[in-house]
Amino acid sequence: MIRPRYLLPFVLFLAACDRSSSSSGLSGEAFAADRPPVLEAAPAETIPTVTRRVWYGSEGDFLVGPTPDGKRLALTDWMTGDLAVVDLAKKDTVRLTRNVAPYQPGFGLFPRFSRDGRRVVFNWWNGDRPAEWQLRVSDAAGKSEPRVIYDGRNTPWIEAEDWSPDGRWILGWRATEDNVVQIVLVSAAGDSTRVLKTLDWRNPVRMNFSPDGRWIVYDFPPDKDTQERDVYALAVDGGRETRLVQHPAEDFVLGWAPDGSVLYLSDRTGTPSAWLLPVVDGRATGRPELVKPDMFQAFPIAFLKDGSYMYAIQTGTRDVFVATLDAKTGAIAGSPVKVTTRGLGSTQRPAWSPDGRHLAYVVGQGPPMLAPRKLAIRSLETGEVRELALSNRLGYVQSLRWFADGSSLLLNARDDKGRSSVFRFDVQTGRTEPLLQRTQGWGMRQVELTPDGAALVILEEEEANKPTQEKRIVARDLRSGNERVIFSMTTPYNEQIRSIAISPAGKDLAFVSWHGGTPTRPHDAMVIPLEGGEPRKVASAQMRSLRWGPDGRHLLFVELIDLFSLQSPTRLMRVSVDGGDPEPLGFTSEDIQDVRVHAPSRRIAFTAGRPQAELWIMSNFLRSARAKSAGASR
C-alpha cells in the first residue's frame, strides 16, 4: 500500500508516463533531454548540521555522561549497580565503585564529568538508608574511593546536572520530604549547599551552567496548570531571572553551548526539533534558528568541548499485545497481536473492561522528550481508539484497572504533593478525581479491585530510612472506607511483596514474595484467602507479573530465562495452585510485563519489548563552526 504522503508524487509520475506515450495533451518535447537535472546549492541561511551515530546495541543507555572530548562514557552497570567508565574506541572499562554483590551496598545513576574530565559526580542509592539519595564524587580513573559530598538526609531525591566551569560547584535539583523541588548548588568539596530557586512539585528536565559560570539555564512550565515548558536563565548570584524562550510549544533544554548560545528542543513546528538561540548576559539577543529537524525520541546528554552535542535516541518500543488462551491446554492460541500500529512512544499498563470489549492502556509514559502521557481506550470489536490526556499533576501511573460499571478507571499514581494516591478517571470526559491518599511514609505499590467492585486490595509498604520495613496487603471497603489487613510482614528493605492478584471468584489472593538481596534465589508464588489467614507456597521461579488463569485453578506468570543477562528473553508460564512444575504457554519475547487476563473470554493482554538507546553526535551547527566550515570550503 502506498502511504498518503507519497500518493501525490506517485500519481504525478504515472501521469507523466501516460503523457509521454500519448498523442493527446503535452508532447514528449516538454520533457526533452536538453534540460538535465541540476543540484542547486543550499541557500546561505541553511545550517549544514552533521550527525553521526557513535554507540548502539544491547548496551545502549540514556543515563550516560560523556567526557568533554566524547571519547569515554560514564554509565551504570545494570548487572551490578556499579558506576563504570567505558572507552568507546578501546572498549576498556574502569570501575568507579565496587559493590560486594549485585546492588550491595547500593547503585549509582546520572554520572557527570567535570569540565577537565578528571572527576565524576553521580547519584548514589545506599541500601542502609533506602529512602535517601546521596551525591558522590570519584576520580575518573577509579583509583580512589568515591567520597560523599551530599549525604541525602531528609532528601528523597537529588540529581546532579552539571559542573561549574571552575570545578567548584555541582548544579542539581532535589526533592524535599514534602515534595517541593529546589534548584541547588552543592560544593564539590562537600562543605555547603545553596538553594538557588524553589519550584513546585515538578522538576527541570535539564540544566546547565553558562560558559562563564554566571548563569544557569533550565526548562519549566510557566504556571501550575500548564504542562508545556519554557526555557529560563537564572543568575547564579541569586539576582535576576529571564525567560529565554516563551512559546505555547513544549520546549526542553538540551544544553548551553561553548559559544554562549542555548540549544533546546521544541515541537513548535509540529515535530520535535533542535533550535539554537543566541544569548548574552542571560538574555536572548536574536531569533532562534532551526538546526536539526525531526528529533523524535531524543533525550539530552551534553555538549562536548569542540562544540558538538551528544544526544540519545530511543530505538525500539514497548507495546501492548493481545492473545487468546486455549480452553483445554491454557497455552497461547496463535500469535499475539499488537493493539496499535503507532511506531512512536510506548504503550503499557493494559486493563480489560468488565465486559472484555475494550482495552485501556497508557501511552507515552517514558523519557520526557516523548509524547505527553495519554490514556487510550481501544474497542476490540471495531479497532476504534480514543485518547484522553492524563493530568500533568499525576505522577508515574503504577497500575490501571476498570471499575465494575465500566464507566471509569482506577489509577494508582502520585499526586501533586508526592502522596501515593488512587484516582477515579472518567472514560467519557477524562475528569480525574482523588479517591484515596496515603500520608507520607507509606507507598501504595499496586491497587486492585475485587470482582464485585466493592473493595480495593492495596499492596503497600513503609517508606522509611531504616533497615527493616513493614509490607502489608490491605482490603478497603469503598463505601465505608473501613480497612482490614489481609497479610503483613516486617522484613529487611530488600525483601519484597509484588504482583498481587485476585482470583476470578474473588475468594483468594496470590502474590510474589521476593528476597531481593539474593538475586539467584527464586521468587515464591504464594496464595492466601482474601479474608486472611496463612499464605501457602505454590511454586518457585524467577517470576514476575503474577496473575490468575481464566479457570481459577492456575497461576500465570512471566519467567526470566537467564538471570545473568541484561538481554534475557522472558516467557509466559503457568502453574497449578495445587502445586507441580510450571509449564510454558508457548510465547517468548523481550521483557514481558503487565499481564492482564479477562477470564470470561480467556483473553490475555501484556506489554513486551525493550526500548534501547543509540548515541548520536550533532556538529557544525554553532556559528563559529559554520564560519570555520565556510572558510575551509573557499
Backbone torsions as a table, in degrees:
resi	resn	phi	psi	omega
1	MET	NA	137.9	178.5
2	ILE	-85.7	128.3	180.0
3	ARG	-68.5	148.3	-176.3
4	PRO	-54.8	-37.4	-175.5
5	ARG	-67.1	-22.0	179.2
6	TYR	-100.5	2.3	-173.1
7	LEU	-68.4	-44.5	-177.4
8	LEU	-63.7	-49.1	176.6
9	PRO	-58.1	-36.5	179.7
10	PHE	-65.0	-44.4	178.5
11	VAL	-62.5	-43.2	179.4
12	LEU	-63.0	-38.0	177.8
13	PHE	-63.0	-44.2	178.7
14	LEU	-63.6	-39.8	180.0
15	ALA	-63.5	-41.2	179.6
16	ALA	-63.6	-42.4	178.1
17	CYS	-61.6	-39.6	-178.2
18	ASP	-67.0	-40.2	-178.2
19	ARG	-67.8	-37.2	-176.3
20	SER	-68.4	-18.4	-179.2
21	SER	-109.7	8.4	-176.3
22	SER	-116.2	151.2	178.5
23	SER	-86.2	-8.1	-179.4
24	SER	-98.7	160.6	176.9
25	GLY	75.1	-151.1	-178.9
26	LEU	-66.4	144.5	178.3
27	SER	-81.7	164.0	179.0
28	GLY	-63.7	-18.8	-179.3
29	GLU	-64.3	-22.3	179.2
30	ALA	-65.8	-17.4	-178.7
31	PHE	-116.8	35.5	-173.2
32	ALA	-66.0	157.1	-176.2
33	ALA	-75.6	-5.5	-179.2
34	ASP	-80.0	8.3	176.6
35	ARG	-122.9	73.9	-177.8
36	PRO	-67.0	152.9	178.8
37	PRO	-65.6	144.0	-179.1
38	VAL	-124.6	131.4	174.6
39	LEU	-87.3	112.3	-175.6
40	GLU	-81.7	139.9	179.6
41	ALA	-66.3	148.8	179.8
42	ALA	-67.3	141.2	177.1
43	PRO	-63.3	160.1	-173.3
44	ALA	-60.0	-31.6	-175.2
45	GLU	-82.4	-4.2	178.9
46	THR	-71.9	134.6	-179.4
47	ILE	-97.3	114.9	-174.3
48	PRO	-82.3	60.9	-179.8
49	THR	-63.1	138.5	179.1
50	VAL	-116.5	134.3	177.1
51	THR	-125.8	147.1	175.7
52	ARG	-147.9	144.9	178.8
53	ARG	-85.8	133.5	-175.8
54	VAL	-117.6	-14.4	-177.2
55	TRP	-160.4	132.8	177.8
56	TYR	-159.8	174.7	179.4
57	GLY	115.5	-165.8	-173.3
58	SER	-66.6	-21.3	-178.6
59	GLU	-93.3	3.3	-179.7
60	GLY	-56.3	142.1	-172.9
61	ASP	-150.2	144.7	173.9
62	PHE	-79.6	-35.2	-166.2
63	LEU	-91.0	61.5	-178.3
64	VAL	-118.2	160.0	173.9
65	GLY	-129.4	118.4	-179.3
66	PRO	-84.1	153.2	168.8
67	THR	-67.8	160.5	-178.4
68	PRO	-56.9	-27.8	178.0
69	ASP	-89.8	-3.0	176.5
70	GLY	75.0	9.5	-176.1
71	LYS	-88.2	-19.8	-179.9
72	ARG	-130.9	156.0	179.0
73	LEU	-127.9	135.0	167.7
74	ALA	-95.1	134.5	-175.6
75	LEU	-155.6	171.5	177.6
76	THR	-91.7	132.1	170.4
77	ASP	-84.6	105.9	-171.6
78	TRP	-72.5	-10.8	175.7
79	MET	-80.9	-30.5	-175.6
80	THR	-116.3	-23.5	-174.6
81	GLY	90.0	-4.8	-179.9
82	ASP	-72.8	158.4	168.7
83	LEU	-93.6	137.9	-178.9
84	ALA	-139.7	160.0	174.8
85	VAL	-117.5	126.2	-176.9
86	VAL	-113.6	130.8	173.2
87	ASP	-83.2	118.5	-174.1
88	LEU	-66.3	-29.1	-178.9
89	ALA	-86.5	-48.6	-175.4
90	LYS	-87.5	-16.5	-177.1
91	LYS	65.6	15.8	175.8
92	ASP	-72.1	148.1	-178.6
93	THR	-125.5	132.6	174.7
94	VAL	-118.7	126.4	179.4
95	ARG	-87.7	132.1	177.2
96	LEU	-92.5	-26.3	176.0
97	THR	-127.5	158.1	-176.5
98	ARG	-137.1	86.7	177.1
99	ASN	-65.0	145.5	178.7
100	VAL	-77.9	-21.7	175.8
101	ALA	-154.3	162.8	-179.7
102	PRO	-50.7	120.4	177.2
103	TYR	63.5	24.2	174.3
104	GLN	-129.1	120.3	11.9
105	PRO	-90.8	5.2	-179.3
106	GLY	-175.6	-159.7	175.9
107	PHE	-155.4	158.8	-175.4
108	GLY	-116.4	155.3	-179.1
109	LEU	-145.5	164.9	170.5
110	PHE	49.8	59.8	177.1
111	PRO	-72.9	141.7	177.5
112	ARG	-135.2	125.8	177.5
113	PHE	-79.9	146.8	171.0
114	SER	-69.7	165.8	-174.9
115	ARG	-64.2	-25.7	177.8
116	ASP	-91.6	-0.5	176.7
117	GLY	75.4	8.8	-174.8
118	ARG	-94.4	-19.1	-178.0
119	ARG	-130.3	156.6	178.4
120	VAL	-132.0	129.2	171.5
121	VAL	-105.1	144.7	-178.7
122	PHE	-154.0	158.9	172.8
123	ASN	-76.7	144.2	177.3
124	TRP	-136.5	126.6	173.8
125	TRP	-96.7	123.0	-177.6
126	ASN	-103.4	119.2	-177.4
127	GLY	-60.3	-22.2	178.4
128	ASP	-73.6	-20.0	178.2
129	ARG	-135.4	76.4	-166.4
130	PRO	-67.4	-15.6	-179.5
131	ALA	-101.9	14.8	179.8
132	GLU	-129.3	153.6	176.4
133	TRP	-122.8	150.2	178.4
134	GLN	-117.5	163.7	163.7
135	LEU	-110.3	132.6	178.2
136	ARG	-127.5	152.1	178.4
137	VAL	-122.3	133.7	177.7
138	SER	-126.8	152.3	168.6
139	ASP	-72.5	146.8	-171.9
140	ALA	-67.8	-16.9	179.7
141	ALA	-88.2	-7.8	178.8
142	GLY	69.2	24.5	-176.2
143	LYS	-87.6	-14.4	179.5
144	SER	-128.9	160.8	-179.8
145	GLU	-70.2	132.9	177.0
146	PRO	-58.5	146.4	179.3
147	ARG	-114.2	148.2	-178.7
148	VAL	-81.9	126.4	175.4
149	ILE	-109.8	-13.7	175.5
150	TYR	-144.9	118.1	-168.5
151	ASP	-85.1	-7.4	171.7
152	GLY	77.8	6.5	179.9
153	ARG	-63.1	132.3	-178.6
154	ASN	61.3	25.7	-179.9
155	THR	-127.7	99.9	178.7
156	PRO	-63.5	-21.6	179.3
157	TRP	-158.4	139.5	168.8
158	ILE	-143.8	142.2	-176.7
159	GLU	-136.1	126.2	176.2
160	ALA	-78.1	141.3	-178.4
161	GLU	-119.8	-39.7	-173.8
162	ASP	-163.9	157.6	172.2
163	TRP	-97.9	144.2	171.7
164	SER	-68.1	153.1	-178.1
165	PRO	-57.0	-30.8	179.6
166	ASP	-86.7	-0.5	176.6
167	GLY	76.7	10.3	-175.6
168	ARG	-92.3	-22.0	-172.8
169	TRP	-131.8	150.6	173.7
170	ILE	-111.8	124.2	175.4
171	LEU	-88.3	134.1	179.3
172	GLY	-161.1	-176.4	173.4
173	TRP	-135.7	149.5	-179.7
174	ARG	-134.2	155.0	174.0
175	ALA	-109.0	130.4	179.2
176	THR	-83.8	174.6	-178.4
177	GLU	-63.6	-26.9	177.2
178	ASP	-94.9	19.8	172.6
179	ASN	65.3	35.2	171.8
180	VAL	-99.9	131.6	-178.4
181	VAL	-93.8	135.8	178.9
182	GLN	-129.2	137.6	169.9
183	ILE	-84.3	126.5	-172.7
184	VAL	-131.2	157.1	168.0
185	LEU	-113.8	124.8	178.7
186	VAL	-111.1	128.7	179.4
187	SER	-63.1	133.4	177.7
188	ALA	-65.3	-18.6	175.6
189	ALA	-82.0	-13.0	178.1
190	GLY	81.7	16.5	-175.1
191	ASP	-105.4	-1.2	179.3
192	SER	-162.8	157.3	175.6
193	THR	-138.3	133.5	-178.8
194	ARG	-124.0	132.1	177.6
195	VAL	-86.4	120.8	177.6
196	LEU	-88.0	-38.0	-177.7
197	LYS	-159.5	140.3	174.9
198	THR	-104.0	126.7	-177.6
199	LEU	-104.6	-151.9	174.3
200	ASP	-107.0	-136.1	-177.9
201	TRP	-83.9	-7.5	-176.6
202	ARG	-98.5	155.7	-176.8
203	ASN	-120.9	155.0	171.9
204	PRO	-64.3	149.4	174.4
205	VAL	-79.7	-40.8	-178.3
206	ARG	-147.6	146.2	177.2
207	MET	-140.2	150.0	178.6
208	ASN	-148.5	152.6	167.7
209	PHE	-77.2	150.8	168.9
210	SER	-72.8	161.1	-179.1
211	PRO	-56.8	-30.7	179.1
212	ASP	-90.2	-2.1	176.9
213	GLY	77.4	6.2	-176.0
214	ARG	-90.5	-16.0	-175.3
215	TRP	-134.2	159.6	167.0
216	ILE	-125.7	151.6	176.0
217	VAL	-115.6	139.8	178.6
218	TYR	-151.9	162.7	176.1
219	ASP	-113.1	149.4	-177.6
220	PHE	-169.3	147.5	176.3
221	PRO	-65.3	141.2	-176.6
222	PRO	-71.4	-21.3	177.1
223	ASP	-149.9	170.4	-172.3
224	LYS	-71.8	-16.7	-177.8
225	ASP	-100.4	7.3	-175.8
226	THR	-115.1	140.9	175.0
227	GLN	-95.6	-31.7	-178.3
228	GLU	-67.1	145.6	-174.7
229	ARG	-109.1	152.5	169.0
230	ASP	-114.1	176.4	-177.9
231	VAL	-116.7	134.5	-174.1
232	TYR	-127.2	151.8	170.3
233	ALA	-115.4	129.3	-177.2
234	LEU	-123.3	128.1	-179.7
235	ALA	-68.7	134.9	-179.1
236	VAL	-67.6	-27.7	-178.8
237	ASP	-79.2	6.8	178.5
238	GLY	84.3	10.0	-179.2
239	GLY	-84.2	-129.5	-170.3
240	ARG	-75.1	163.0	174.6
241	GLU	-132.5	139.5	178.8
242	THR	-128.4	151.2	175.0
243	ARG	-94.4	111.9	-177.8
244	LEU	-77.3	-38.4	-178.0
245	VAL	-128.2	119.0	176.9
246	GLN	-125.0	110.4	-173.7
247	HIS	-158.7	147.6	178.8
248	PRO	-66.5	-11.8	-178.0
249	ALA	-75.8	174.6	170.5
250	GLU	-83.2	121.2	-179.4
251	ASP	-124.9	120.8	-178.5
252	PHE	-119.7	138.5	177.0
253	VAL	-69.6	134.2	169.0
254	LEU	-101.5	-43.3	176.7
255	GLY	171.0	164.8	175.9
256	TRP	-98.6	117.1	-172.1
257	ALA	-74.8	156.8	178.1
258	PRO	-59.0	-26.6	-179.7
259	ASP	-85.9	4.1	176.6
260	GLY	97.4	-8.9	177.8
261	SER	-84.9	160.8	-178.0
262	VAL	-111.4	129.4	177.2
263	LEU	-100.6	131.5	179.9
264	TYR	-143.6	160.5	-179.7
265	LEU	-103.4	133.7	-178.4
266	SER	-144.1	146.1	175.9
267	ASP	-105.5	25.9	-175.4
268	ARG	-63.1	-22.9	178.5
269	THR	-97.3	7.1	178.8
270	GLY	105.1	-25.0	175.8
271	THR	-127.7	148.7	178.8
272	PRO	-64.7	126.6	-176.5
273	SER	-140.3	157.5	178.9
274	ALA	-92.2	132.4	-179.8
275	TRP	-124.5	147.8	-178.7
276	LEU	-117.6	128.5	-176.0
277	LEU	-121.8	123.3	175.4
278	PRO	-70.7	133.3	-177.2
279	VAL	-135.9	132.9	176.0
280	VAL	-133.5	128.3	177.3
281	ASP	52.5	43.4	175.7
282	GLY	76.9	10.4	-179.8
283	ARG	-128.8	144.6	174.8
284	ALA	-69.8	134.4	-176.4
285	THR	-118.7	14.8	179.0
286	GLY	-174.1	-174.0	-179.6
287	ARG	-88.1	148.2	177.3
288	PRO	-69.0	148.1	178.3
289	GLU	-114.5	138.5	175.0
290	LEU	-77.1	119.6	-177.5
291	VAL	-112.5	-20.1	178.2
292	LYS	-157.4	108.3	177.4
293	PRO	-79.9	169.9	171.2
294	ASP	56.2	55.1	177.1
295	MET	-93.6	55.0	-179.8
296	PHE	-65.9	143.9	175.3
297	GLN	60.0	27.0	-176.3
298	ALA	-85.7	149.1	177.2
299	PHE	-136.6	131.3	-174.3
300	PRO	-72.8	144.2	173.8
301	ILE	-125.1	-79.9	-176.7
302	ALA	-169.2	155.5	167.4
303	PHE	-76.4	146.4	172.2
304	LEU	-100.2	164.8	-172.2
305	LYS	-67.2	-20.5	178.3
306	ASP	-84.9	4.4	178.4
307	GLY	92.5	-4.0	174.8
308	SER	-81.3	165.8	-175.4
309	TYR	-128.0	130.9	177.5
310	MET	-99.4	132.7	177.3
311	TYR	-141.9	165.8	179.9
312	ALA	-112.0	149.5	174.5
313	ILE	-123.3	127.6	176.6
314	GLN	-75.8	128.8	174.7
315	THR	-116.6	144.1	-176.2
316	GLY	79.4	156.6	-178.5
317	THR	-139.4	164.6	169.1
318	ARG	-100.2	131.7	-175.6
319	ASP	-132.0	156.0	176.1
320	VAL	-91.9	132.4	178.8
321	PHE	-120.3	153.9	178.3
322	VAL	-128.0	139.4	177.1
323	ALA	-146.9	171.6	177.5
324	THR	-117.6	140.5	179.0
325	LEU	-94.0	132.7	179.0
326	ASP	-62.8	134.1	-174.7
327	ALA	-65.1	-30.8	-176.3
328	LYS	-90.9	-48.1	-174.0
329	THR	-93.7	-20.1	-176.0
330	GLY	78.2	-2.0	-178.3
331	ALA	-79.0	165.0	175.2
332	ILE	-65.6	125.9	178.4
333	ALA	-95.2	116.5	-178.1
334	GLY	77.5	-159.4	-178.9
335	SER	-106.2	136.0	175.6
336	PRO	-58.3	146.7	-177.2
337	VAL	-115.1	132.3	176.7
338	LYS	-71.4	134.9	-172.9
339	VAL	-80.0	-14.8	-179.9
340	THR	-139.0	146.7	177.8
341	THR	-99.4	3.9	179.0
342	ARG	-67.1	133.3	-174.6
343	GLY	-93.5	-12.5	-174.3
344	LEU	-106.6	137.9	177.4
345	GLY	86.3	169.4	-179.1
346	SER	-107.3	149.1	170.3
347	THR	-121.1	137.7	-176.4
348	GLN	-159.8	179.7	178.5
349	ARG	58.5	53.8	-179.9
350	PRO	-67.8	149.9	178.1
351	ALA	-148.4	127.7	-179.9
352	TRP	-81.2	138.9	170.6
353	SER	-68.8	158.2	-177.8
354	PRO	-55.3	-35.1	-179.5
355	ASP	-88.8	-1.7	178.0
356	GLY	74.9	7.6	-176.5
357	ARG	-89.7	-16.6	-178.8
358	HIS	-131.2	150.4	176.0
359	LEU	-125.8	125.6	176.1
360	ALA	-102.2	148.5	176.9
361	TYR	-160.4	162.1	-179.8
362	VAL	-94.1	138.6	-180.0
363	VAL	-116.5	131.8	170.9
364	GLY	78.2	29.8	178.3
365	GLN	-94.4	74.9	-174.3
366	GLY	-144.3	-149.7	178.5
367	PRO	-55.0	152.1	-171.6
368	PRO	-64.3	-18.7	-179.9
369	MET	-83.1	-5.0	179.0
370	LEU	-79.7	178.7	-179.2
371	ALA	-61.2	151.6	176.4
372	PRO	-57.3	150.4	-179.0
373	ARG	-67.6	137.2	175.9
374	LYS	-136.7	161.6	173.4
375	LEU	-110.4	123.1	-178.1
376	ALA	-105.0	143.3	175.6
377	ILE	-126.8	116.8	-174.4
378	ARG	-110.9	131.7	173.4
379	SER	-80.8	123.2	178.6
380	LEU	-75.2	-14.8	179.9
381	GLU	-86.4	-45.7	-175.2
382	THR	-104.2	-17.5	-175.6
383	GLY	81.8	-1.2	179.8
384	GLU	-65.9	138.7	-179.9
385	VAL	-124.2	128.0	171.9
386	ARG	-109.3	138.5	178.7
387	GLU	-120.5	133.1	178.6
388	LEU	-125.2	133.4	-178.3
389	ALA	-69.5	140.0	173.7
390	LEU	-87.0	144.8	-179.5
391	SER	-59.7	138.6	178.2
392	ASN	-72.6	-2.8	175.6
393	ARG	-90.4	-0.8	175.9
394	LEU	-93.3	138.4	174.0
395	GLY	-82.4	-162.9	-179.8
396	TYR	-58.3	127.9	-178.4
397	VAL	-78.3	115.6	-176.7
398	GLN	-88.0	-32.5	177.5
399	SER	-153.4	155.1	-173.9
400	LEU	-141.2	125.3	-178.0
401	ARG	-143.3	154.2	176.9
402	TRP	-90.5	142.9	168.4
403	PHE	-76.3	159.3	-171.3
404	ALA	-62.3	-28.5	-177.8
405	ASP	-82.5	-6.2	177.1
406	GLY	74.5	6.4	-177.5
407	SER	-96.6	-12.3	-176.4
408	SER	-152.1	164.5	-178.7
409	LEU	-119.7	150.9	174.6
410	LEU	-98.9	127.2	178.5
411	LEU	-117.5	131.9	173.4
412	ASN	-107.2	114.8	-178.0
413	ALA	-157.4	172.2	171.7
414	ARG	-80.1	146.2	175.0
415	ASP	-91.7	-174.7	-174.6
416	ASP	-73.1	-3.6	174.0
417	LYS	-105.3	7.4	178.6
418	GLY	82.7	6.8	-178.5
419	ARG	-83.4	140.3	174.5
420	SER	-67.3	124.0	-166.2
421	SER	-139.6	161.6	172.3
422	VAL	-122.3	134.4	-178.3
423	PHE	-124.8	153.3	169.8
424	ARG	-104.4	128.4	-176.5
425	PHE	-116.6	117.1	-179.9
426	ASP	-75.6	121.6	-174.2
427	VAL	-75.0	-11.5	177.0
428	GLN	-92.2	-41.7	-173.4
429	THR	-105.6	-19.2	-174.1
430	GLY	79.4	4.0	179.4
431	ARG	-64.6	134.7	-178.7
432	THR	-118.9	127.1	178.1
433	GLU	-131.1	140.5	-179.5
434	PRO	-72.8	139.6	175.6
435	LEU	-108.4	-34.3	-173.7
436	LEU	-157.7	133.9	172.1
437	GLN	-126.3	137.4	173.2
438	ARG	-92.6	146.3	176.9
439	THR	-70.3	162.8	177.1
440	GLN	-57.8	140.4	-179.1
441	GLY	109.4	-14.2	177.2
442	TRP	-131.4	138.6	178.6
443	GLY	-124.8	132.0	176.2
444	MET	-88.1	111.1	-176.9
445	ARG	-83.3	-28.6	-179.6
446	GLN	-158.2	143.8	179.0
447	VAL	-132.1	127.9	177.9
448	GLU	-119.8	159.5	175.4
449	LEU	-110.5	137.8	173.8
450	THR	-66.1	153.6	-176.7
451	PRO	-54.8	-31.2	179.4
452	ASP	-84.5	-3.0	177.9
453	GLY	73.5	12.1	-175.2
454	ALA	-86.6	-20.4	-173.3
455	ALA	-145.4	154.7	170.1
456	LEU	-96.7	142.0	170.2
457	VAL	-114.5	119.4	-168.0
458	ILE	-117.6	127.4	170.3
459	LEU	-97.2	118.5	-177.4
460	GLU	-138.9	158.7	178.9
461	GLU	-144.2	156.0	-179.0
462	GLU	-71.1	133.1	176.0
463	GLU	-105.1	84.0	-173.1
464	ALA	-133.8	149.3	179.0
465	ASN	-89.1	74.0	178.4
466	LYS	-151.5	159.2	-174.9
467	PRO	-61.6	-29.3	179.8
468	THR	-117.0	151.8	179.9
469	GLN	-137.8	148.6	174.9
470	GLU	-88.8	132.7	173.3
471	LYS	-119.5	140.1	-178.4
472	ARG	-151.6	156.0	173.5
473	ILE	-114.5	124.1	-171.5
474	VAL	-122.9	139.3	171.9
475	ALA	-103.1	129.8	-178.7
476	ARG	-122.7	120.0	177.5
477	ASP	-70.6	125.5	-175.4
478	LEU	-71.4	-26.5	179.9
479	ARG	-80.6	-51.8	-174.7
480	SER	-88.0	-23.3	-175.1
481	GLY	80.1	1.4	179.1
482	ASN	-69.9	144.9	-179.5
483	GLU	-125.2	148.6	173.3
484	ARG	-139.0	148.0	-178.4
485	VAL	-88.9	122.3	176.7
486	ILE	-82.7	-42.9	-178.5
487	PHE	-153.6	144.0	179.9
488	SER	-148.3	145.5	173.0
489	MET	-152.0	148.6	175.6
490	THR	-114.2	118.3	-172.1
491	THR	-139.9	170.6	168.3
492	PRO	-54.2	151.1	-172.9
493	TYR	-56.5	-29.1	-175.2
494	ASN	-88.4	5.9	169.8
495	GLU	-97.3	124.9	-167.3
496	GLN	-124.5	155.5	163.8
497	ILE	-110.0	133.1	-179.8
498	ARG	-141.6	161.8	170.6
499	SER	55.6	62.5	172.7
500	ILE	-73.7	145.3	-177.9
501	ALA	-147.8	133.6	-179.3
502	ILE	-97.8	135.5	-179.5
503	SER	-64.8	155.7	-179.1
504	PRO	-56.7	-32.3	179.5
505	ALA	-81.9	-9.0	177.7
506	GLY	76.4	20.3	-176.5
507	LYS	-105.2	-27.0	-175.8
508	ASP	-125.6	158.3	-179.8
509	LEU	-127.5	134.0	175.2
510	ALA	-114.0	150.6	175.2
511	PHE	-156.1	164.2	178.6
512	VAL	-103.2	130.1	174.4
513	SER	-106.9	127.8	-172.0
514	TRP	-134.3	130.4	173.4
515	HIS	-95.8	95.0	-172.4
516	GLY	-67.7	-20.0	-178.2
517	GLY	-73.3	-14.1	179.1
518	THR	-125.3	90.7	-173.9
519	PRO	-58.5	-28.8	-177.1
520	THR	-80.0	-11.6	-179.6
521	ARG	-76.1	131.6	179.8
522	PRO	-63.8	156.5	172.9
523	HIS	-85.7	150.5	-178.5
524	ASP	-107.9	130.7	172.4
525	ALA	-88.8	121.7	-175.9
526	MET	-116.9	148.5	176.6
527	VAL	-128.9	136.2	-179.0
528	ILE	-141.2	144.3	174.4
529	PRO	-60.0	141.4	-179.9
530	LEU	-61.8	-24.9	177.8
531	GLU	-78.0	-9.4	179.9
532	GLY	109.5	166.8	-178.4
533	GLY	140.3	-162.6	179.5
534	GLU	-91.7	129.4	177.1
535	PRO	-73.8	151.3	175.5
536	ARG	-123.1	145.0	-179.4
537	LYS	-81.9	131.0	-179.9
538	VAL	-99.9	-41.8	-176.5
539	ALA	-160.9	163.6	175.2
540	SER	-129.7	134.3	178.4
541	ALA	-170.2	172.6	172.9
542	GLN	-81.0	80.9	-168.2
543	MET	-115.5	158.4	171.8
544	ARG	-156.3	173.9	177.6
545	SER	50.7	55.9	-179.0
546	LEU	-74.9	134.7	177.8
547	ARG	-144.8	160.7	174.6
548	TRP	-83.4	142.2	173.0
549	GLY	-74.7	165.4	-178.0
550	PRO	-60.0	-28.7	-176.9
551	ASP	-81.7	-8.1	-179.8
552	GLY	72.6	4.6	-179.0
553	ARG	-113.6	-5.5	179.3
554	HIS	-128.8	153.4	171.3
555	LEU	-107.9	135.1	174.3
556	LEU	-101.5	145.2	176.6
557	PHE	-155.4	167.3	176.3
558	VAL	-102.5	130.6	179.9
559	GLU	-110.7	133.5	172.8
560	LEU	-82.9	120.5	-172.3
561	ILE	-75.6	-44.3	-178.5
562	ASP	-123.1	104.9	-175.2
563	LEU	-62.4	-28.1	-171.3
564	PHE	-101.6	20.0	177.0
565	SER	-126.3	128.6	177.1
566	LEU	-65.0	-26.2	-177.4
567	GLN	-101.4	21.0	-177.8
568	SER	-60.6	132.6	172.7
569	PRO	-71.0	162.3	176.9
570	THR	-122.7	159.5	179.9
571	ARG	-142.2	151.1	177.0
572	LEU	-81.0	134.8	-177.7
573	MET	-132.7	166.0	170.4
574	ARG	-144.0	155.5	178.2
575	VAL	-145.8	144.8	178.8
576	SER	-70.3	141.9	177.0
577	VAL	-68.0	-12.6	176.2
578	ASP	-88.8	2.3	178.8
579	GLY	102.1	-177.2	-176.7
580	GLY	110.5	178.4	-178.1
581	ASP	-82.0	138.4	174.0
582	PRO	-63.1	151.1	179.6
583	GLU	-131.4	143.4	-178.6
584	PRO	-72.8	152.0	179.8
585	LEU	-101.2	7.5	173.4
586	GLY	86.9	21.1	177.3
587	PHE	-141.2	125.5	178.1
588	THR	-127.1	136.4	-178.7
589	SER	-159.5	174.8	176.9
590	GLU	-75.7	127.4	165.0
591	ASP	50.6	57.8	176.1
592	ILE	-70.5	133.3	179.0
593	GLN	-147.3	179.2	169.2
594	ASP	54.2	43.0	-178.8
595	VAL	-70.4	130.5	176.8
596	ARG	-134.6	139.0	-175.8
597	VAL	-121.6	133.4	170.0
598	HIS	-103.3	103.4	-169.8
599	ALA	-60.5	-46.9	-176.8
600	PRO	-58.8	-38.5	-177.9
601	SER	-95.2	-5.0	-177.1
602	ARG	59.4	26.7	177.5
603	ARG	-89.1	147.7	178.6
604	ILE	-128.1	140.1	175.4
605	ALA	-125.6	147.0	179.2
606	PHE	-161.7	165.4	172.6
607	THR	-103.7	150.0	177.5
608	ALA	-152.0	155.3	-178.9
609	GLY	118.2	153.9	-177.7
610	ARG	-131.6	103.8	175.9
611	PRO	-59.9	138.4	176.5
612	GLN	-127.8	177.1	-176.0
613	ALA	-129.4	144.4	167.8
614	GLU	-113.3	143.1	175.7
615	LEU	-101.8	131.3	-179.7
616	TRP	-124.7	153.7	173.8
617	ILE	-120.9	130.4	179.5
618	MET	-109.7	129.8	-176.2
619	SER	-141.1	172.8	175.9
620	ASN	68.8	24.6	-179.1
621	PHE	-110.6	-16.4	175.3
622	LEU	-73.5	153.4	-176.7
623	ARG	-59.5	-40.5	-179.6
624	SER	-64.1	-39.5	179.4
625	ALA	-68.0	-37.9	179.1
626	ARG	-67.4	-39.1	179.4
627	ALA	-65.6	-40.6	178.8
628	LYS	-65.0	-41.8	179.3
629	SER	-64.3	-41.0	-179.8
630	ALA	-65.9	-38.9	179.2
631	GLY	-66.3	-37.4	-179.1
632	ALA	-70.2	-25.1	-176.8
633	SER	-84.2	-11.7	-178.5
634	ARG	-77.4	NA	NA
